[in-house]
């Protein structure tokens, strides 16, 4: 019996199964896998049976119970927004950062502070180049500012981490929930192989879905000659996708955008990046502010440094906002787990996720 290669497993269980989120975890190191037009292309065969492509993939054999145990020393219980130490809303005190940012500029400020305070030597971020998101390695506050703002297209950001992995120094990583899980798996494998994981700072971004490459066709049809400045999805009851160019703002019905959402997003259980040190998203209904979920001691230290230095201002998140966030997050998890459970014979085998039988029954019971 021939053992299947890691590339073969990735192709069968992730790429061909519609589970790929184009996070970049399998690329950057491997010459046989390349992000191409919103997907991962296999350009040649690889014979490794223990390759990093399948091991790093957040959509392949991810043990949620073990991840949670390693990070929080507790069982994975599917709390609505994950393990949280503190909840706040924050925004940058620098108007220039706020103007360039998607919302309140909190992520830009936290990353800049991580670099200047010595918590990180470099940062891996997502930057929009010619309308497409790419991963970049940066090391100065000025370079961080160049990556401000959001891009709703799926981004192979982790490829940039792989390109510099093992070069020493601690890293600040900013990514969506699937990218954060990929980052943790890369870090765990690095630790087991060379005994050094560093002390990263992981900032997670709230994410409901990401768009595939086909969305670019809609974008070009909508603003064929405009220079893209920003895209945004306003909170309900608005059901639109806003496209801001240098000359105009155009709103597209969200129903026209939904067909371009990645198939993989339907099986993603994590809306608030539960395995980050600190998670950041928009403060729904509170214009120009970010919701911040502090999860670890390292995340709390990063936030407190920024507050003490006067880089951020902070307020309480209204209870009704937190309850709405919990509801939205729980609904996303329930939809994903339901869809995954329909494809498996055993409750602990939720597609690309692995749970102990006890954890699976507990989580599915709550969902």
Rosetta blueprint (number, residue, H / E / L):
1 X L
2 X L
3 X L
4 X L
5 X L
6 X H
7 X H
8 X H
9 X H
10 X H
11 X H
12 X H
13 X H
14 X H
15 X H
16 X L
17 X L
18 X L
19 X L
20 X L
21 X L
22 X L
23 X L
24 X L
25 X L
26 X L
27 X L
28 X L
29 X L
30 X L
31 X L
32 X L
33 X E
34 X E
35 X E
36 X E
37 X L
38 X L
39 X E
40 X E
41 X E
42 X E
43 X L
44 X L
45 X L
46 X L
47 X L
48 X L
49 X L
50 X L
51 X L
52 X H
53 X H
54 X H
55 X H
56 X H
57 X L
58 X L
59 X L
60 X L
61 X L
62 X E
63 X E
64 X H
65 X H
66 X H
67 X H
68 X H
69 X H
70 X H
71 X H
72 X H
73 X L
74 X L
75 X L
76 X L
77 X L
78 X L
79 X L
80 X L
81 X L
82 X L
83 X L
84 X L
85 X L
86 X E
87 X E
88 X E
89 X E
90 X E
91 X E
92 X E
93 X L
94 X L
95 X H
96 X H
97 X H
98 X H
99 X H
100 X H
101 X L
102 X L
103 X L
104 X L
105 X L
106 X H
107 X H
108 X H
109 X H
110 X H
111 X H
112 X H
113 X H
114 X H
115 X H
116 X H
117 X H
118 X L
119 X L
120 X L
121 X L
122 X E
123 X E
124 X E
125 X E
126 X E
127 X E
128 X E
129 X E
130 X L
131 X L
132 X E
133 X E
134 X E
135 X E
136 X E
137 X E
138 X E
139 X L
140 X L
141 X H
142 X H
143 X H
144 X H
145 X H
146 X L
147 X L
148 X L
149 X L
150 X L
151 X L
152 X L
153 X E
154 X L
155 X L
156 X L
157 X L
158 X H
159 X H
160 X H
161 X H
162 X H
163 X H
164 X H
165 X L
166 X L
167 X L
168 X L
169 X L
170 X L
171 X E
172 X E
173 X E
174 X E
175 X E
176 X E
177 X H
178 X H
179 X H
180 X H
181 X H
182 X H
183 X H
184 X H
185 X H
186 X H
187 X H
188 X H
189 X H
190 X H
191 X H
192 X H
193 X H
194 X H
195 X L
196 X L
197 X L
198 X L
199 X L
200 X L
201 X E
202 X E
203 X E
204 X E
205 X E
206 X L
207 X L
208 X L
209 X L
210 X L
211 X E
212 X L
213 X L
214 X L
215 X H
216 X H
217 X H
218 X H
219 X H
220 X H
221 X H
222 X H
223 X L
224 X L
225 X L
226 X L
227 X L
228 X E
229 X E
230 X E
231 X E
232 X E
233 X L
234 X L
235 X L
236 X L
237 X L
238 X L
239 X L
240 X E
241 X E
242 X E
243 X E
244 X E
245 X E
246 X L
247 X L
248 X L
249 X E
250 X E
251 X E
252 X E
253 X E
254 X H
255 X H
256 X H
257 X H
258 X H
259 X L
260 X L
261 X E
262 X L
263 X H
264 X H
265 X H
266 X H
267 X H
268 X L
269 X L
270 X L
271 X L
272 X L
273 X L
274 X L
275 X L
276 X L
277 X L
278 X E
279 X E
280 X E
281 X E
282 X E
283 X L
284 X L
285 X L
286 X L
287 X L
288 X L
289 X L
290 X E
291 X E
292 X E
293 X E
294 X E
295 X L
296 X L
297 X H
298 X H
299 X H
300 X H
301 X H
302 X H
303 X H
304 X H
305 X H
306 X H
307 X H
308 X H
309 X L
310 X L
311 X L
312 X E
313 X E
314 X E
315 X E
316 X L
317 X L
318 X L
319 X H
320 X H
321 X H
322 X H
323 X H
324 X H
325 X H
326 X H
327 X H
328 X H
329 X H
330 X H
331 X H
332 X H
333 X H
334 X H
335 X H
336 X H
337 X H
338 X H
339 X H
340 X H
341 X H
342 X L
343 X L
344 X L
345 X L
346 X L
347 X L
348 X L
349 X E
350 X E
351 X L
352 X L
353 X E
354 X E
355 X L
356 X L
357 X H
358 X H
359 X H
360 X H
361 X H
362 X H
363 X H
364 X H
365 X H
366 X H
367 X L
